[in-house]
Amino acid sequence: MTSPKQSLDLAVIGNGTVGMLVDGQGRYVWGCLPHLAADPTFCELLQPETEGHGVCAVELEGLVSTEQRYLPNSAVLVTVLRAEDGSAVEITDFAPRFHRWDRLYHPVMYIRRIRPLAGGPRVTIRVRPLSDWGGRVPERTSGSHHIRWVLKDTTLRLTTDTRVPYIERELPFVLDRPINMILGPDESLTTSAEAFAREAYDRTLDYWQSWSRSLSIPFEWQDAVIRAAITLKLCQYEGTGAIVAALTTSIPEAPNTGRNWDYRYCWLRDAAFVVRTLNQLGATKSMEDFLGYIYTLASGTEQMQPVYGIHFERALTEQIEPHLAGYRGNGPVRSGNEAHLQKQHDVYGSVVMASTHLFFDQRLTTPGDAGAFEQLERAGDLAYELFDKPDAGLWEFRGRQGVHTYSSVMCWVAADRLAKIAIQLGHRDRAAHWRSRADLMRDRIIHEAYDDERGAFMETWGGSRLDASTLVLPDLGFVSADDERFLGTLDAVEKNLKRGDYLFRYVDADDFGEPNTSFNLCTFWYLDALARVGRTEEARSLFEHILSRRNHLGLMSEDLHPETGELWGNFPQTYSMLGIIQIAMRLSRPWEHAS
């Protein structure tokens, strides 16, 4: 089986329980079962040692071209394969997600519908899952209409209405009628595969299109915003409300750097920005679900970690997986993430900021009350205690610590928002308490983090390095965009961290040397800053350019090479997708232009 060249020209299908990356030929190349952070059953993207495995593919004999698209405003993917003899096949992929019996149905399941479009296409279907991080070909059994594989954490069952030996023995055959493949739990269907797949297709398509219609989107760049919003939704684990940073592990930030990390966990910082963005679109349930996840974590007595597992796991032990060579051979492949051991003090501000909507947004079914405020005050107390203490920072440096400006400002955010919440609740004494703390913290941060000689906020208190995260200070309400200190910071960051049209997080060497790819979210932060200081047309032009760097389906990873424009880093990255939404909403012309 010949595999296409590896790239991040990938689609995402999913349903909040599972997520799958599908390449341009309709091949399943990355997907974990039975949940987003489990053992990767389909792992061809990271080159397993058992060549040709970890994939689910429909191969068309004489293939010469492919086409791929999402059905409008949905997570339903359509791939068309065309052969040199004029024959063609259409593959429709999705994971069921719809309301059934007054509940949301989101099973551990993918459905693949294959139909001939032209001629007599000759196809071979290969389903080759792996287990134990690519280290084991699972035991396989079959019946009249199904094949089952015993995996590490679950048993995968394929039910189909084509002849089982065609798939089991990978026999080429002429596709003369539509067929259905249902990959799911080891359970028998109570109806035919065709009837089940057809109903699931209709109802899943209706679910996504109804959800998309409920979004409050900007006038311009609607397609980009809707695709980004759906992608963010696919990164939220329905079981607990956790939001993963990406669906993959170990796609390197840049080639041959070792900057390979497992992002299939919930960073409270990232997730707080995601729910804030989705809430601006009107997707309030995502915020409510995530806040339920937060409150479960915050109910404990321990200091909060920056990152947790989707099932509230605290220990995310990092290790190398030896049976996977890595994306384009760029190892190592890691599972787990050492960041769970780090101190990142911005987490307290992230928790409070995400929770603030509870006390002000009247659309929510369960508004914040005195009990919730009291719980948040515990996070505020820790923020006040730690705002001037060293930590690893939001970029998670492994070899150095400092009092990071972003972390300190987020601690200030905790106190500032608590003061506002207290006023909303009518607690004047608590409002005065938190406002006093916030003012003290702000004065100290400005004194320590602002460099008068360079006229800019630095990465750390008393430090000499610049950091793109200082561009979010107006968005957080710490300074105004017309503050001379921010204007100087923008100028310094622009001159020192910008490479071509893209912005780096920082340019100084870290634990792995000097960075050589830009960080997409930082470029979006830069665009936001340009718009805030009145350079709107410049921001609009650059935004259009950045949108052209998305893949063919409108998705982005974490990083981008400034010279080649190639995407690198874990995929799809929630930071990058939320950046698209935020900038579109900031730069779009108003809806009045439609009339």
N, C-alpha and C positions, 0 to 999 in steps of 0.2 A: 504494500500500500504506500503510494507516494504522498507525502505530506507537503502542503504548500509552505512557502517560507514563513517562518514565525514573525508575526507582527501584532500590534495592538489594534488592528482593524477587526475588532471583535464586536459582536452584539451581546446583549445581556437579556436573558429571560429569567423569570422567577416569580415568586408569589408571597414572599415574606417568611417562608420556611426554608426554601432552597433557592439557589441561584446558579445559573449556568452561563458560561461564556461560549459563544458559538462563532466559529470563524466564517470567512467569506464563502466557503464551500458548504456551509451548513453542518460542519463537524463540531460535535461537542468536545471541547478541548480543556475545559476546566469546570469542575463542579464537585461540591462536597456533599456527602450524604451521611446521616439524615438531616443535617442542618448546615447553616452557613459557615460554621467554624469547625466542621467535622473532618474526618479523613477524606482526602480528595479521591473520589472514585474515578473521575475523569480528569487526568492530569497530564495529558500529552503536551500541554503548553510548557511544562517544565521538564520535558525530555526524560521520561522514565527509562531505567536501564533495560526494561523489557521492550524493545523497539516495536513500534506499531500498536502498542496497547495504551490504555487510558483514554480511549476515544470511542465515539459513536458516530458513524459516517454512512452516508449514502453516496456511493461512487457511481458516476455515470460514465459508461464506456465512451471514449472519444471526446471527453470534455474539452471545450474550447473557451467558454466564457461563463461568467456567473453574474447574477444580479441579486441585490438584497435590499430589503426595506422593512420597516415596521408598518403594520396597518395603522392608519391615522389614529393618533392619541391613544395608543395602547402599548402593551408589552408583548404583543403577538407578532412574531417574526416570520417573514416570508423570504425564502431563498429560492432562486430559479437557477437551475443548471442546464446549460445548452451544449449539445454535442455537434461534432463536425458534420454528421449526416442530417442535421436539422431537427433531430428529436430533442425533447426538453422535458424536464421534471420540475415540479414545484413542491417545495418542502415547507410546511407550516409548523412552527414550534412555539410552544407556550407551556407555562405551568398554571394549572387551574387556580383561579382565585375569584370567588363570587359568593353571594349570600345564599345560604340554604338553611331552612328551618330556623330562621331568625338568628343565624350565626354565620360568621365568615368561614367559608370552606377554603383551606389553603394546605392541601396535603403534601406529603413528600412524594411528589409526582411531576413528571414531564410527559407531555403528549406531543407526538410527532405524526403529522398527517402528510402522506406522500401521494401525489397524483400525477399522471402523465399529462403534459400540456400539448405535445406535438409528436407525431411519428410513433415509432415503437421503441422507446428508450430501453436500453439494456443496462441494468443496475446491479450492484452488489452492495448488500447491507452488512456492515460490520459493527458489532457491539462488543467492545473489549474493555470492560471495566477492570480496574486494579484495586488492590486493598493494601493496607499497612504502608501508606505513603509510597506507593508504587513498588513495594517490595514483594508483592505476592499476587499471582494470578488466582483469583478466587475459584473455589469449587463451583461447578456448574451442573445443574440438572434441568430436565425439560419434560414437558407434557404435550398434550395434543395442541394446545394453543398458547403455551407459555414457555419461557426459559427463566430460570432463577439462578442467582449468584449469591453465595454466602460471603458477605463482606465483614469488615472488622466490627462495625457497630450496628449493622442492620442486614436484612436480606432483601436484595433487589429483584423484582419480578418484572419481566417484560411480557405483557399480554398483547397479542396481535391477531389480525384477521388475514394475514398472509400465511403461507406454508412455513411452519417452524424450521424445517431443515434448510430453507433458503437462508435464514439468519444464522442458525446454529452452525452450519457448515460453510457459510459465506459463499453460497452458490450464485453465480450470475443468473439473472432471469429477466425476461421481458416484462416490464411494468405495463400491463394492459388494463388496469383498473386502479382506483384509489385504494390505498391501504392505510391502516392506522397502527401506531406503536404506542403503547402506554407503559411507561417505565415508572414503577411505583412500589408500594409495599407488597409483601408476600400475601396478597389476598385475592380471591377470585372476584371477578366482576359479576354483578347481578343482572347485567344486560349485555348486549353485544358490544364488541369493541367499537364498531361504527356508531352505534347510538350513544354510547358513553362519550366518545371523543367529540361527536357533533354537538351534543348538549353542552359539554364543558367548553368547547370553542365559542359557541354562541354566548354563553353566560359570562365567560371570562372577557370576551371582547366588549360586551355591554358594561361589565363592571369598570373596566379601565376607561372607556369613553365617557361613562357617567361621572367617574371620579375627575377626569380631566375637565369636564364641563363645569365642575364646581369650583375650579381654580379662578382666582382673581388675577388674571395675567395682564402684562403691559400691552400697549397697542402695537409696539414694534417687537420683532424677534420672537413672535409667539411660538413658532415651531421649536426654536432652541430652548425656550423656557419650559414648554410642556415636556419635551424629551428629558430635560434635566430633572424636572420634578418627578417624573415617573421613575427615573433611575435612582433618585434619592429614596423614593418609597421602596424600591426593591432592595435597598440596603438596610431597611429596618426589619428586625427580626420580630415577627408577629407574636412569638411565644412569650416575650418579656417586655417588648418595647425598646430593647437595645438597638443602637444604630452602629453598624460596623463602618470603619473608615474606608474600606474597600473590600471587594470580594476575593482578592488574591493574596498570596504571600510571595515575597522574594522576586517580584519583577524589579530589577535593579533600578535605582535612581539614575544611573548612568552605566554604560558598559565597563566591565572589568574594574569595578570599584569596590566590590564587597558590600555596597550599601543596599543590602537585600533584607527586607523586614516583613514580618507577618502582620498584616493589617486587618485581619478578620476578627477584630475585637472592637470594643466600644470605648473610644477615648471620649471622656466627658466633655472636653473642650470642643472637639470636632462636632460631636452630636449636638451640643448646645447651639452652635452656629447653624446646623442643619435645621433644627426645629424652629429656630428664629426665622429662618428663610421660608420654610414651608408655612409657618404661621402667617407671614406676610402675603402668601398666596391664598390663604384661607383654608389650608389643610390642617385644621386644628386638632383632629384626632391623633395625628402623628405626634404632636406636642404632648397631648394628654397621655398617650401611651409611654412616651419617653420619660415624662415626669413621674409616672408610676414606677419605672425602672430606677430612677434617681432616688426616690423616697425609700425604696427597699434598701438601697445601698446606704443611704444617709441615716437609716434607723439604727445602725450599729454604733459602737463607741469608738472604733478605730479612726485614725486620720484617714482621709480619703486618698485613694490612689488616683493617678491620672487615667488609668485604663483598667477595664475589667472584661471578663468573658461575657458572652451573651447570656449565660445562665448565672450571672453574678459571681463567677469564679474570681478569686483574688490572686491565686497563683497561676501565672501563665509562663511556666518554665520554658525557657528558650533552649532549643537544641537544633542540631544539624540533621537533616534527613538525607541519608547517604544514597538512597536509591533514585534520587532525582538529580539530574545534572544541572538543571536550571534553565531559565529562559535564554535561548540561543547559546546554551552552554555556560552562561554566566552564573556560577554558583557563588556561595553555597545557598541551598534552600533551607530556610529556617521555619520551624514551627514554634509557637510561643513568642513572647516578646519581653525582653528584660526590662522594658520601660515600666513594668508594673512594680518594680522595686525602687524606682526613682522618686525623688521629691520634686513635684512640679506644683508650685503654690498657686498658679492661676486656676487650678481646679475649683477652688472655693467660689471664686467669682463666676466661673462658668455655671456652677450649680445654681447660684442665686439668680444670675441673669436669665437662665432658661426658665426659672420658676416664676419670675416677676409677672409674666403674662397671666398667671393664675389669678392674680389679684386685680387685674384691670380689664381683662377681656370678657365681656358679658356673654359671648357666644358659648363659653365653656360650660359643660354640664356640672362640673364639680369645681366651683371656685375656691380660691385659697381662703383660709380662715385663720383664727388665732393660733390653732395648733400647728398648722403648716408654717406660719410665721415664726413660731418658737423654734421649730426644727431648723429653719433657715438661719436663725440667729446663732445657732451653734456653729454653722459654717462661717458666719460672719466673725465670730470670736476668733476662730482659727485664722481667718484671713488677716485680722488685725494683728494677731500674734506673729504671723510669718511674713508680712509684707516687706520687711527689711532684712530677711534672712536669705542666704544663698540657696539656689536650687539648680536643677539641670536645665531649666528653661523649656519653652514650648518646642524647641528643636531637638530636645532630648540628648544633649551632649553627654557622651559617656566618659569623657576624659577630663572634663573641667566643670566647675560650678562658679556661680556668681550671683549677685543680687540682680536678677534680670528685670529690665524695665517693664516688659510686657507682663511678667508675673506680678510685679508690684502694682501695676495699673489695674490688673484684674482683681487683685485683693481690694483695691479702692472701689472697684465696681461693686463688689459685694456690699461694702458699707454704704455706698451711694444708693443702691437700689433698695436696701433694707430701710433706709430713711424714707424713701418714696413710698414703700409698701406700708410703713408704719403710719404715714399721713393718711393713706387710703383707708386704713383700718380705724383711724381715729385715735391712734396711740401716740399722743403728742410727746409724752416723755421719752418713749423709745425713739421717736423720730429725731428729737433733739440729741439723744445719745449717739445715734448712728451718724447724724450730720456732723456732729463734733468730731467723731473719729474720722469720717471721710475727709473733712477739711484738713485735719492734722496730717493724714496720710498723703494727701495731694501736695501740700506744701513741702513735705519731706521728699517726696519722689521728684518733684521739680528741682529742688535744690541739689539732689544727689545724681539724678540721671541726665540733667541738661548740661551740656558742655558750652559754656559761654564763649570760649575761644572759637570753636567750630560752629557755633550757632545751631546746634542740633541735639536732639535726644539720642543718647548712645544705647547700645545693646544692654550694657550693665551699668550699675552705679559706679561712677568714677572711671569707667572703661574708655577705650579708644576705638572700639569696633562699632560699625554701623549695622543696623538690623532692619529688615523690611517690615517687621511687625510694628514698628513705631508709626507706620502709616495709618494704623487703625485707631489712633488716639482720638480723632474727632468722632469717628463712628461710635466709640464707646462713651463719648461725652466728657472725656478728660480735659481736652482743650478744644477750642473752636477752630474751624478751618482757616480763619483769617488771623489767628494768633501768630505773631511773628516767630515764635518758637517752633510752631508747626511748619510754617512756610520755609524756615531754614532747614528743618528736618527733611522736608520733601526735596528741597534743592540738593542737599547732601546725598540723600539716598539715590536720587536720580543720577547724579554725577558718578557715584561710586558703585552702585549695585545693578545698574541697567546695562544689559548687553544686547545691542540691537533693539528689538522691540520688546524684550522680555526682562523680567526682574528676578534676580537671585535673592534667596533668603539672606545670605551673607556671602562674602567672597574670601574671607580669611580661612586658613586651613583649620580643619577640625580633626577628629580622631582618625579620619580616613583620607586626609589630604585636602587639597583645595577642591571645592565643588565645581563641576563643569556642566551642569544643566540648571535651567531656571525652574523655579517652583511656580506652578500655574496660579495658585491662589495669590501669591505675592504680586503677580502681574495684575490680577483683578483688584487687589488692594490699591495698586498704583493708579489704575483707571478710576477707582472711586475717589482717590485723592485729587486727581486732575479735575474731575467733575466738581468736587467741593470747592476748589479754588477758582472756578470759572473757566477752566480750559476744556470746555465741553466738546467742541468740535474735534479737538485733538483726541479726546477720549473716545468719541464715537468712531473715528477712523481707525484707531488702534484696536478697539473692540471688534470691529468687523474683521480685522486681520486675525485676531486671536480666534474668532469663531471659525475661520477658514482652516485652522490647525486641528480642529476636532476630526475624529475619524469619519468615515463615510456615513455613519448613522448618528452623528452628533454627540459622540461620547468622548471623554477625555480621561487621561491618567493623571498622575501626580505631577510629572515633570516633563520638560520639553527641551530638546537640544537647540540652543540658540542659532547654531550654524546650519544644521540640517532640517530643523523643524520637526524632527521625529519625536514621537511620544515615548516616554520612559516612565518607569515607576508603576506602582500598583494601580489596578484598574477594576472598575471605574472608580475614580477617587471622589469621595463625597465633597471634599473641599473644592475641587475644581468645578464640579457640577453646580454647587451652590453659588460659586463665584459668577457663573454665567447668569443665574437668575438675579442675583443682587445688582449686577451691572446693567442688565437689560431693564430692570425696574427703575434704576436711577437715571438712565440716559434716554429712555423711550419718550417720544412725543406723547402728549395726552390723548385720550380716546376721542376728544373733540375733533381731532383731525379726520375721524372716520365719517363725520357728518358734514 
